[in-house]
């Protein structure tokens, strides 16, 4: 262990001991960071969740769900807007039972709201894809590595319909005249009589 690692480990152990001394939270451990860096993390077990406690360069103490949760389909903008809604208390510089509990509750409420939104967005897009598949039309799809549909399009009767599943549950949809048809009166008559093939 180099001097840098020792310094970070000692700093983390001091903060963990301070939390144990000043609060009733005792299920705390210090672990080595799993990201290849020389950092150490304080993990606090609360109810059925693990929370990571950090002490930043300004000596503000912050919490986050551990391990880090990625909220698929929720934009960083939306996450920051929700964060503003739930994180109302001031920064924590001095550890007290009340302040630590406030921070824990804020973090859990924030996490639960993001999980709720994520599930809502997944259901909305799943229902949309189910409707598309049930149409019986021959869509051409673009899929990700997990074979999940990301977008699709179909050309029928001189019209092109396309969709794209976006972040925050948004479904971009567009209908336009198919670019490969002639832009003349005969094409217009066929399209307007719904006879274009």
PANUTI-96017 format. One record per residue: residue in three letters; x, y, z of N, C-alpha, C, CB in turn. Coordinates in pm, whole numbers. Each point is the difference from the previous one (the first is absolute). Glycine has a CB too. Layout:
+-----+--------+--------+--------+--------+--------+--------+--------+--------+--------+--------+--------+--------+
|  aa |    n_X |    n_Y |    n_Z |   ca_X |   ca_Y |   ca_Z |    c_X |    c_Y |    c_Z |   cb_X |   cb_Y |   cb_Z |
+-----+--------+--------+--------+--------+--------+--------+--------+--------+--------+--------+--------+--------+
| ALA |      X |      Y |      Z |      X |      Y |      Z |      X |      Y |      Z |      X |      Y |      Z |
...
+-----+--------+--------+--------+--------+--------+--------+--------+--------+--------+--------+--------+--------+
***
This chain:
+-----+--------+--------+--------+--------+--------+--------+--------+--------+--------+--------+--------+--------+
|  aa |    n_X |    n_Y |    n_Z |   ca_X |   ca_Y |   ca_Z |    c_X |    c_Y |    c_Z |   cb_X |   cb_Y |   cb_Z |
+-----+--------+--------+--------+--------+--------+--------+--------+--------+--------+--------+--------+--------+
| UNK |     85 |   -117 |      0 |    -85 |    117 |      0 |     90 |    124 |      0 |   -187 |   -124 |    123 |
| UNK |    164 |    213 |   -218 |     82 |    121 |     -7 |    -52 |    107 |     96 |     56 |    -53 |   -240 |
| UNK |     17 |    163 |    251 |    -36 |    107 |     94 |   -136 |     62 |    -34 |    243 |     47 |     34 |
| UNK |   -269 |    -33 |   -163 |   -127 |     57 |    -46 |   -117 |    -88 |     46 |    116 |    102 |   -201 |
| UNK |   -102 |   -233 |    184 |   -105 |    -92 |     43 |    -17 |      3 |    152 |     50 |   -146 |   -199 |
| UNK |     62 |    150 |    271 |     -7 |      6 |    147 |    -75 |    124 |     46 |    216 |   -127 |     15 |
| UNK |   -186 |    240 |    -81 |    -66 |    126 |     36 |   -152 |    -11 |    -19 |    208 |    127 |    -66 |
| UNK |   -250 |   -181 |    -49 |   -143 |    -12 |    -27 |    -67 |   -102 |     92 |     45 |     62 |   -237 |
| UNK |     24 |   -170 |    265 |    -55 |   -100 |     91 |    -16 |     58 |    140 |    106 |   -184 |   -136 |
| UNK |     -4 |    255 |    185 |     -8 |     62 |    132 |   -112 |    103 |      8 |    245 |    -36 |     27 |
| UNK |   -260 |    116 |   -131 |   -105 |    101 |     -5 |   -138 |    -67 |      5 |    151 |    153 |   -133 |
| UNK |   -168 |   -259 |     57 |   -128 |    -73 |     -1 |    -27 |    -64 |    135 |     27 |    -44 |   -246 |
| UNK |     75 |    -16 |    308 |    -19 |    -64 |    130 |    -33 |    102 |    108 |    159 |   -180 |    -70 |
| UNK |    -96 |    299 |     64 |    -32 |    106 |     97 |   -146 |     43 |    -12 |    239 |     79 |     -8 |
| UNK |   -286 |    -60 |   -116 |   -139 |     42 |    -21 |    -95 |   -111 |     44 |     71 |    147 |   -192 |
| UNK |    -40 |   -272 |    162 |    -85 |   -112 |     43 |     -9 |     -6 |    152 |     63 |   -128 |   -208 |
| UNK |     50 |    147 |    276 |     -1 |     -1 |    146 |    -77 |    118 |     57 |    220 |   -117 |     -3 |
| UNK |   -209 |    233 |    -63 |    -76 |    117 |     44 |   -150 |    -25 |    -11 |    189 |    148 |    -72 |
| UNK |   -232 |   -212 |    -37 |   -142 |    -32 |    -16 |    -45 |    -97 |    109 |     18 |     37 |   -249 |
| UNK |     61 |   -138 |    276 |    -34 |    -98 |    105 |     -6 |     66 |    137 |    108 |   -181 |   -136 |
| UNK |    -21 |    276 |    162 |      6 |     66 |    130 |   -114 |     99 |     19 |    247 |    -27 |     -3 |
| UNK |   -282 |    102 |   -103 |    -97 |    109 |     13 |   -144 |    -40 |    -32 |    184 |    153 |    -57 |
| UNK |   -205 |   -272 |      3 |   -135 |    -41 |    -39 |    -26 |   -143 |     46 |      5 |    155 |   -199 |
| UNK |   -127 |   -198 |    178 |    -35 |   -138 |     34 |     25 |    -96 |   -116 |   -172 |     88 |    158 |
| UNK |    221 |    -36 |   -271 |     29 |    -85 |   -116 |    131 |    -74 |     24 |   -123 |    159 |   -154 |
| UNK |    114 |   -291 |    166 |    118 |    -80 |     33 |     39 |    -98 |   -111 |    -64 |     22 |    238 |
| UNK |    -27 |    -49 |   -330 |     29 |    -94 |   -109 |     75 |     74 |   -111 |   -207 |   -139 |     56 |
| UNK |    336 |    167 |    -29 |     83 |     79 |    -90 |    130 |    -76 |    -23 |   -103 |    218 |     81 |
| UNK |    150 |   -213 |   -206 |    130 |    -62 |    -30 |     74 |     86 |   -100 |    -93 |   -230 |     45 |
| UNK |    223 |    215 |    -47 |     86 |     69 |    -96 |     50 |   -105 |    -98 |     70 |    180 |    169 |
| UNK |    -89 |   -152 |   -298 |     45 |    -94 |   -103 |     86 |     73 |   -102 |   -208 |   -142 |     33 |
| UNK |    293 |     67 |    -99 |     83 |     56 |   -107 |    -88 |     21 |   -123 |    210 |   -114 |     90 |
| UNK |   -190 |    227 |   -158 |    -77 |     29 |   -120 |     20 |   -107 |   -106 |     19 |    243 |     50 |
| UNK |   -125 |   -271 |   -125 |      5 |   -106 |   -100 |     25 |     53 |   -141 |   -154 |   -133 |    144 |
| UNK |    195 |    258 |   -154 |     20 |     59 |   -132 |    146 |     14 |    -38 |   -212 |    121 |     33 |
| UNK |    299 |   -193 |     38 |    141 |      1 |    -33 |     76 |    119 |     56 |    -60 |   -122 |   -203 |
| UNK |    -10 |    211 |    273 |     66 |    116 |     58 |     44 |    -33 |    142 |   -138 |    157 |   -144 |
| UNK |    212 |    -66 |    203 |     53 |    -23 |    134 |    -95 |     55 |    107 |    232 |      9 |    -92 |
| UNK |   -359 |     -9 |     65 |    -93 |     57 |     97 |    -61 |   -107 |     91 |    -50 |    182 |   -163 |
| UNK |     -7 |   -135 |    271 |    -71 |    -86 |     93 |   -138 |     59 |     22 |    214 |    -74 |    114 |
| UNK |   -309 |    -14 |    -94 |   -139 |     42 |     12 |    -57 |    -43 |    133 |    -26 |    -12 |   -248 |
| UNK |    -62 |     95 |    298 |    -73 |    -33 |    123 |   -137 |    -47 |    -44 |    129 |    169 |    144 |
| UNK |   -165 |   -290 |   -103 |   -130 |    -57 |    -36 |    -83 |    -11 |    127 |     99 |   -128 |   -197 |
| UNK |   -215 |    192 |    195 |    -93 |     -4 |    112 |   -121 |    -83 |    -41 |     78 |    227 |     84 |
| UNK |   -112 |   -324 |     -3 |   -118 |    -84 |    -27 |   -118 |     62 |     72 |    140 |   -212 |    -24 |
| UNK |   -246 |    245 |    -51 |   -121 |     58 |     58 |   -119 |    -76 |    -55 |    108 |    229 |     24 |
| UNK |   -185 |   -288 |     63 |   -114 |    -83 |    -41 |     55 |   -110 |    -91 |   -167 |    195 |     19 |
| UNK |    124 |   -200 |   -144 |     50 |   -104 |    -91 |     88 |     60 |   -111 |   -205 |   -137 |     48 |
| UNK |    257 |    258 |    -23 |     80 |     67 |   -102 |    139 |     32 |     51 |   -209 |     96 |    -97 |
| UNK |    305 |    -96 |      5 |    135 |     46 |     30 |     15 |    140 |    -56 |     92 |   -236 |     -2 |
| UNK |    -35 |    324 |     83 |     25 |    137 |    -41 |    149 |     29 |     14 |   -233 |     72 |     69 |
| UNK |    286 |     -4 |   -168 |    141 |     39 |      3 |      9 |    142 |     54 |     56 |   -153 |   -196 |
| UNK |     33 |    173 |    293 |     20 |    132 |     58 |    133 |     55 |    -51 |   -136 |    -60 |    206 |
| UNK |    131 |    181 |   -257 |    120 |     65 |    -53 |     25 |    131 |     74 |    -38 |   -104 |   -226 |
| UNK |    163 |    137 |    238 |     41 |    127 |     58 |     82 |     71 |   -109 |      1 |    -89 |    243 |
| UNK |    -61 |    190 |   -309 |     68 |     61 |   -115 |    106 |    101 |     43 |   -208 |    -33 |   -134 |
| UNK |    273 |     94 |     38 |    110 |     92 |     26 |    -43 |    125 |     76 |    107 |    -84 |   -206 |
| UNK |   -238 |    116 |    207 |    -51 |    114 |     78 |    -47 |    -46 |    138 |    -69 |    114 |   -214 |
| UNK |     94 |   -241 |    246 |    -42 |    -60 |    127 |   -152 |     -9 |     14 |    207 |     87 |    102 |
| UNK |   -278 |    -87 |   -214 |   -142 |    -30 |      3 |    -17 |   -151 |     -4 |    -58 |    218 |   -115 |
| UNK |    -30 |   -268 |    198 |    -23 |   -144 |      7 |   -125 |    -30 |    -81 |    109 |    -20 |    229 |
| UNK |    -97 |    -72 |   -322 |   -113 |    -35 |    -87 |    -23 |   -151 |      1 |     47 |    200 |   -145 |
| UNK |   -165 |   -238 |    105 |    -37 |   -141 |     -7 |    -48 |    -33 |   -139 |    -61 |     -1 |    243 |
| UNK |     74 |   -126 |   -279 |    -56 |    -51 |   -125 |    -26 |   -150 |     16 |    121 |    178 |   -138 |
| UNK |   -213 |   -228 |     59 |    -30 |   -144 |      3 |    126 |    -75 |    -44 |   -248 |     40 |    -49 |
| UNK |    277 |   -150 |    115 |    117 |    -81 |    -36 |    -45 |   -143 |    -28 |    152 |    146 |    141 |
| UNK |   -104 |   -209 |   -247 |     84 |     62 |   -103 |    -81 |     99 |    -83 |    142 |   -207 |     -8 |
| UNK |    -72 |    288 |    -69 |    -65 |    103 |    -81 |   -110 |    -62 |    -87 |    214 |    135 |     -1 |
| UNK |   -327 |    -70 |     -2 |   -113 |    -48 |    -81 |     -8 |     82 |   -128 |   -125 |    -73 |    209 |
| UNK |    110 |      3 |   -320 |    -22 |     66 |   -128 |   -148 |     -9 |    -30 |    234 |    -57 |    -86 |
| UNK |   -298 |    171 |     66 |   -144 |      4 |    -24 |    -23 |      8 |   -150 |    -45 |    113 |    224 |
| UNK |     31 |   -229 |   -285 |    -11 |    -13 |   -145 |   -122 |     77 |    -52 |    112 |   -225 |     13 |
| UNK |    -89 |    305 |   -115 |   -110 |     71 |    -67 |    -35 |    133 |     64 |    -85 |   -220 |    -65 |
| UNK |    154 |    259 |    173 |    -28 |    129 |     63 |    119 |     92 |    -29 |   -144 |   -108 |    184 |
| UNK |    115 |    220 |   -247 |    107 |     94 |    -37 |     65 |     62 |    123 |   -121 |     48 |   -215 |
| UNK |    244 |     -4 |    199 |     69 |     65 |    111 |    -72 |    130 |     39 |    220 |   -100 |    -76 |
| UNK |   -281 |    167 |    -21 |    -77 |    121 |     30 |   -116 |    -34 |     93 |     63 |     99 |   -224 |
| UNK |   -138 |   -203 |    190 |   -114 |    -41 |     83 |     47 |    -40 |    139 |   -124 |    -77 |   -206 |
| UNK |    235 |      4 |    213 |     54 |    -40 |    130 |     37 |    122 |     84 |     85 |   -213 |   -102 |
| UNK |    -26 |    314 |     40 |     37 |    119 |     76 |   -123 |     78 |     47 |    213 |     13 |   -131 |
| UNK |   -319 |    -11 |     49 |   -125 |     65 |     41 |    -62 |    -72 |    120 |    -38 |     76 |   -237 |
| UNK |     40 |   -207 |    235 |    -54 |    -78 |    112 |     88 |     18 |    124 |    -99 |   -168 |   -161 |
| UNK |    228 |    174 |    139 |     94 |     22 |    113 |    -35 |    130 |     72 |    182 |   -126 |   -122 |
| UNK |   -210 |    232 |     47 |    -37 |    130 |     60 |   -127 |    -13 |     84 |    108 |    120 |   -194 |
| UNK |   -198 |   -206 |    150 |   -126 |    -19 |     70 |     19 |    -67 |    136 |   -114 |    -16 |   -222 |
| UNK |    207 |    -79 |    230 |     15 |    -79 |    122 |    112 |     47 |     92 |    -88 |   -189 |   -127 |
| UNK |    192 |    250 |     73 |    113 |     41 |     83 |    -18 |    145 |     42 |    152 |   -165 |   -118 |
| UNK |   -222 |    181 |    230 |    -34 |    134 |     47 |     84 |     44 |    119 |   -229 |    -39 |    -82 |
| UNK |    290 |    -55 |    151 |     80 |     38 |    117 |    134 |     56 |    -44 |   -114 |   -176 |    138 |
| UNK |    177 |    250 |    -51 |    131 |     59 |    -28 |    108 |   -107 |     -1 |    -74 |    216 |    104 |
| UNK |    192 |   -177 |   -153 |    114 |    -91 |      4 |     30 |    -40 |    144 |     94 |    105 |   -208 |
| UNK |    -42 |   -224 |    224 |     34 |    -49 |    132 |    152 |      8 |     16 |   -203 |   -154 |      6 |
| UNK |    246 |    237 |     88 |    142 |     10 |     31 |     30 |    -65 |    135 |     16 |    213 |   -135 |
| UNK |   -113 |   -204 |    226 |     14 |    -58 |    133 |   -103 |   -112 |     12 |     83 |    219 |    100 |
| UNK |    -37 |   -333 |    -54 |    -88 |   -116 |      9 |    -85 |      5 |    126 |    168 |   -135 |   -129 |
| UNK |   -298 |    129 |    108 |    -95 |    -17 |    110 |    -98 |   -108 |    -43 |     24 |    243 |     79 |
| UNK |    -88 |   -303 |     16 |    -98 |   -104 |    -29 |   -110 |     54 |    -91 |     49 |   -109 |    221 |
| UNK |   -102 |    226 |   -185 |   -110 |     59 |    -75 |     41 |     30 |   -144 |    -88 |     99 |    212 |
| UNK |    205 |    -37 |   -229 |     45 |     38 |   -133 |     28 |   -122 |    -87 |     97 |    210 |     96 |
| UNK |    -33 |   -310 |    -38 |     30 |   -122 |    -75 |   -129 |    -70 |    -42 |    216 |    -25 |    125 |
| UNK |   -313 |     21 |    -35 |   -129 |    -63 |    -33 |    -71 |     78 |   -111 |    -19 |    -86 |    236 |
| UNK |     24 |    219 |   -231 |    -59 |     82 |   -108 |     61 |    -37 |   -135 |    -41 |    188 |    164 |
| UNK |    173 |   -197 |   -167 |     70 |    -32 |   -125 |    -36 |   -141 |    -49 |    189 |    153 |     70 |
| UNK |   -199 |   -247 |     23 |    -37 |   -138 |    -38 |   -140 |     -1 |    -60 |    146 |    -94 |    183 |
| UNK |   -240 |    162 |   -119 |   -139 |      4 |    -49 |     -6 |     67 |   -137 |    -86 |      9 |    238 |
| UNK |    158 |    102 |   -256 |      2 |     66 |   -131 |     52 |    -94 |   -108 |     34 |    221 |    114 |
| UNK |     75 |   -289 |    -86 |     60 |    -90 |   -100 |    -93 |   -114 |    -35 |    227 |     59 |     88 |
| UNK |   -293 |   -117 |     11 |    -92 |   -113 |    -25 |   -123 |     48 |    -76 |     81 |   -114 |    210 |
| UNK |   -136 |    230 |   -174 |   -116 |     53 |    -73 |     37 |     30 |   -146 |    -91 |     98 |    214 |
| UNK |    209 |    -42 |   -234 |     48 |     29 |   -136 |     12 |   -130 |    -79 |    124 |    204 |     84 |
| UNK |    -60 |   -303 |    -26 |     16 |   -130 |    -66 |   -136 |    -62 |    -33 |    216 |    -34 |    123 |
| UNK |   -309 |     34 |    -26 |   -132 |    -60 |    -22 |    -77 |     71 |   -111 |     -5 |    -68 |    240 |
| UNK |     17 |    201 |   -247 |    -68 |     75 |   -105 |     56 |    -35 |   -138 |    -43 |    187 |    163 |
| UNK |    176 |   -200 |   -171 |     62 |    -36 |   -128 |    -40 |   -141 |    -43 |    192 |    151 |     52 |
| UNK |   -198 |   -244 |     41 |    -43 |   -137 |    -31 |   -145 |      2 |    -48 |    160 |    -95 |    172 |
| UNK |   -245 |    173 |   -105 |   -141 |     12 |    -40 |    -11 |     55 |   -143 |    -66 |     36 |    242 |
| UNK |    140 |     72 |   -271 |     -2 |     58 |   -134 |     54 |    -97 |   -105 |     27 |    225 |    102 |
| UNK |     82 |   -292 |    -67 |     59 |    -97 |    -92 |   -102 |   -107 |    -36 |    229 |     44 |     98 |
| UNK |   -299 |    -96 |      0 |   -102 |   -103 |    -26 |   -115 |     55 |    -84 |     61 |   -111 |    217 |
| UNK |   -100 |    235 |   -189 |   -106 |     65 |    -77 |     40 |     14 |   -147 |    -75 |    124 |    206 |
| UNK |    199 |    -79 |   -230 |     49 |     19 |   -137 |     13 |   -134 |    -72 |    121 |    206 |     73 |
| UNK |    -71 |   -305 |     -4 |     14 |   -134 |    -60 |   -136 |    -53 |    -42 |    204 |    -45 |    140 |
| UNK |   -305 |     60 |    -52 |   -136 |    -50 |    -31 |    -59 |     76 |   -119 |    -33 |    -61 |    242 |
| UNK |     50 |    193 |   -245 |    -54 |     81 |   -110 |     60 |    -46 |   -133 |    -31 |    196 |    157 |
| UNK |    161 |   -215 |   -161 |     64 |    -40 |   -124 |    -29 |   -145 |    -34 |    180 |    167 |     43 |
| UNK |   -192 |   -253 |     58 |    -36 |   -140 |    -23 |   -140 |     -9 |    -61 |    146 |    -72 |    193 |
| UNK |   -241 |    148 |   -137 |   -138 |      1 |    -53 |     -1 |     49 |   -145 |    -90 |     41 |    232 |
| UNK |    172 |     59 |   -262 |      7 |     52 |   -136 |     53 |   -107 |    -96 |     36 |    233 |     91 |
| UNK |     72 |   -299 |    -54 |     59 |   -104 |    -85 |    -98 |   -116 |    -17 |    232 |     64 |     77 |
| UNK |   -304 |    -98 |     28 |   -101 |   -106 |     -9 |   -108 |     38 |   -102 |     43 |    -64 |    241 |
| UNK |    -85 |    189 |   -240 |   -100 |     50 |    -96 |     54 |     -7 |   -142 |    -96 |    152 |    177 |
| UNK |    222 |   -111 |   -195 |     63 |     -3 |   -133 |      5 |   -144 |    -53 |    138 |    205 |     58 |
| UNK |    -92 |   -297 |     29 |     11 |   -141 |    -42 |   -136 |    -61 |    -30 |    208 |    -21 |    138 |
| UNK |   -309 |     60 |    -61 |   -135 |    -54 |    -19 |    -66 |     51 |   -128 |    -21 |    -15 |    248 |
| UNK |     76 |    123 |   -306 |    -59 |     56 |   -122 |     11 |    -96 |   -119 |     55 |    228 |     84 |
| UNK |     41 |   -320 |    -76 |     20 |    -94 |   -110 |     72 |     60 |   -120 |   -204 |   -113 |     76 |
| UNK |    248 |    237 |    -64 |     71 |     65 |   -109 |    147 |    -40 |      2 |   -161 |    194 |      7 |
| UNK |    224 |   -190 |   -124 |    139 |    -43 |    -13 |     97 |    115 |     29 |    -72 |   -171 |   -170 |
| UNK |     93 |    199 |    295 |     94 |    105 |     41 |    143 |    -49 |    -16 |   -168 |     92 |    162 |
| UNK |    256 |      1 |   -187 |    144 |    -27 |      1 |     52 |     67 |    127 |     23 |    -12 |   -259 |
| UNK |     43 |    -67 |    344 |     41 |     48 |    132 |    151 |     19 |     10 |   -198 |   -115 |     98 |
| UNK |    237 |    207 |    -12 |    138 |     15 |     44 |      3 |    -45 |    145 |     50 |    195 |   -162 |
| UNK |     44 |   -285 |    194 |      4 |    -57 |    135 |    138 |     21 |     62 |   -172 |   -172 |    -65 |
| UNK |    176 |    165 |    197 |    129 |      9 |     70 |     61 |   -139 |     15 |    -79 |    206 |    124 |
| UNK |    191 |   -214 |    -53 |     69 |   -129 |     18 |    -85 |   -102 |     74 |    215 |    123 |     -1 |
| UNK |   -307 |    -75 |     85 |    -89 |    -91 |     74 |   -125 |    -37 |    -80 |     84 |    102 |    213 |
| UNK |    -84 |    -65 |   -341 |   -111 |    -30 |    -92 |   -128 |     75 |     35 |    100 |   -224 |    -35 |
| UNK |    -87 |    335 |    110 |   -115 |     82 |     33 |    -21 |    100 |   -114 |     40 |    -26 |    250 |
| UNK |   -165 |     49 |   -287 |    -32 |     93 |   -108 |     24 |    143 |     47 |   -171 |   -162 |    -93 |
| UNK |    245 |    237 |     12 |     28 |    140 |     29 |    -79 |     94 |    -90 |    228 |    -66 |     76 |
| UNK |   -247 |     22 |   -201 |    -73 |     81 |    -97 |    -50 |    -91 |   -111 |    140 |    206 |     54 |
| UNK |   -224 |   -150 |   -139 |    -51 |    -77 |   -112 |    -71 |     88 |   -101 |    -22 |   -197 |    150 |
| UNK |     -1 |    138 |   -267 |    -75 |     74 |   -102 |    -69 |    -98 |    -92 |    163 |    193 |     12 |
| UNK |   -261 |   -140 |    -84 |    -73 |    -77 |   -100 |    -41 |     95 |   -112 |    -84 |   -167 |    175 |
| UNK |     84 |    115 |   -298 |    -48 |     76 |   -115 |   -122 |    -74 |    -53 |    234 |     91 |    -58 |
| UNK |   -344 |    -18 |     44 |   -124 |    -60 |    -50 |    -81 |    107 |    -73 |     -2 |   -171 |    190 |
| UNK |    -44 |    136 |   -307 |    -84 |     90 |    -80 |     62 |    139 |    -18 |   -198 |   -125 |     83 |
| UNK |    333 |    128 |   -104 |     67 |    126 |    -26 |     28 |     84 |    124 |   -108 |     -5 |   -218 |
| UNK |     77 |    -49 |    335 |     27 |     72 |    124 |    104 |    -76 |     82 |   -235 |     95 |      1 |
| UNK |    316 |    -19 |     70 |     97 |    -61 |     90 |    -34 |     42 |    143 |    180 |      0 |   -181 |
| UNK |   -192 |   -100 |    266 |    -22 |     25 |    143 |    124 |    -51 |     73 |   -257 |    -20 |    -20 |
| UNK |    309 |    102 |    110 |    117 |    -43 |     77 |    -20 |     37 |    147 |    150 |     27 |   -202 |
| UNK |    -80 |    -99 |    287 |     -4 |     30 |    143 |    139 |    -23 |     58 |   -246 |    -64 |     16 |
| UNK |    271 |    128 |     96 |    125 |    -18 |     74 |    -32 |     11 |    148 |    139 |     95 |   -191 |
| UNK |    -92 |   -194 |    268 |    -18 |      4 |    145 |    112 |     85 |     59 |   -111 |   -230 |      3 |
| UNK |     74 |    334 |     68 |     97 |     95 |     54 |      2 |     -5 |    152 |    -34 |    147 |   -200 |
| UNK |    121 |    -67 |    259 |      7 |      8 |    145 |   -126 |     64 |     57 |    249 |     14 |    -13 |
| UNK |   -269 |    -36 |    142 |   -112 |     56 |     75 |   -135 |    -46 |    -54 |    142 |    197 |     51 |
| UNK |   -145 |   -315 |   -111 |   -125 |    -58 |    -47 |    -55 |     60 |   -127 |    -46 |    -48 |    233 |
| UNK |    117 |    143 |   -289 |    -49 |     67 |   -121 |     11 |    -93 |   -120 |     67 |    224 |     95 |
| UNK |   -170 |   -224 |   -178 |      0 |    -78 |   -124 |    -15 |     98 |   -116 |   -102 |   -206 |    116 |
| UNK |    210 |    221 |   -190 |     -1 |     90 |   -116 |    -66 |    -74 |   -116 |    212 |    122 |     77 |
| UNK |   -315 |    -61 |   -136 |    -73 |    -62 |   -110 |    -11 |    100 |   -116 |   -131 |   -148 |    161 |
| UNK |    140 |     96 |   -281 |     -6 |     87 |   -116 |    -65 |    -75 |   -117 |    206 |    126 |     79 |
| UNK |   -295 |    -57 |   -148 |    -60 |    -52 |   -123 |     30 |    101 |   -110 |   -186 |   -124 |    126 |
| UNK |    237 |     74 |   -238 |     32 |     90 |   -111 |    -18 |    -75 |   -133 |    163 |    129 |    146 |
| UNK |   -168 |    -53 |   -251 |     -9 |    -58 |   -133 |    134 |    -66 |    -29 |   -170 |    174 |    -80 |
| UNK |    165 |   -297 |     33 |    121 |    -77 |    -25 |     82 |     69 |   -108 |   -117 |   -215 |     67 |
| UNK |    244 |    236 |    -38 |     86 |     79 |    -90 |     22 |    -63 |   -138 |    112 |     84 |    204 |
| UNK |   -134 |   -213 |   -220 |     33 |    -68 |   -125 |   -110 |     12 |   -106 |    137 |   -158 |    132 |
| UNK |   -251 |    217 |    -96 |   -105 |     13 |   -102 |     25 |    126 |    -83 |   -166 |   -121 |    147 |
| UNK |    109 |    121 |   -267 |     10 |    119 |    -84 |    -82 |    112 |     61 |     34 |   -142 |   -206 |
| UNK |     18 |    260 |    193 |    -70 |    116 |     55 |    -82 |     64 |   -113 |    183 |     38 |    175 |
| UNK |   -285 |   -113 |   -223 |    -80 |     50 |   -112 |   -148 |    -24 |     26 |    191 |    -44 |   -158 |
| UNK |   -274 |     86 |     64 |   -144 |     -8 |     15 |    -47 |   -145 |      9 |    -21 |    216 |   -126 |
| UNK |     78 |   -308 |     46 |    -41 |   -141 |      4 |     22 |    -60 |    139 |     55 |    -21 |   -245 |
| UNK |     59 |     55 |    306 |     28 |    -50 |    136 |   -102 |     56 |     98 |    245 |    -18 |    -53 |
| UNK |   -279 |    146 |     36 |   -100 |     60 |     88 |   -134 |    -71 |    -11 |    117 |    220 |    -21 |
| UNK |   -162 |   -248 |   -102 |   -129 |    -69 |    -20 |      3 |   -137 |     68 |    -35 |    122 |   -220 |
| UNK |    144 |   -198 |    201 |     10 |   -132 |     62 |     -2 |     10 |    153 |    130 |    -80 |   -198 |
| UNK |    -55 |    176 |    251 |      3 |     15 |    146 |   -137 |     44 |     52 |    245 |     59 |    -11 |
| UNK |   -306 |     37 |    -53 |   -127 |     51 |     50 |   -111 |   -103 |    -14 |     73 |    230 |    -60 |
| UNK |    -61 |   -323 |    -32 |    -98 |   -108 |    -12 |     44 |   -124 |     74 |    -68 |     90 |   -220 |
| UNK |    180 |    -81 |    293 |     54 |   -110 |     78 |     26 |   -122 |    -86 |   -121 |     86 |    199 |
| UNK |    177 |    -66 |   -319 |     25 |   -110 |    -92 |    148 |    -12 |    -33 |   -229 |     31 |    -95 |
| UNK |    314 |     37 |    168 |    142 |     -6 |    -27 |     58 |   -125 |     62 |     14 |    250 |    -10 |
| UNK |     62 |   -328 |    -66 |     60 |   -123 |     53 |    151 |     11 |      6 |   -190 |   -132 |    -90 |
+-----+--------+--------+--------+--------+--------+--------+--------+--------+--------+--------+--------+--------+
***
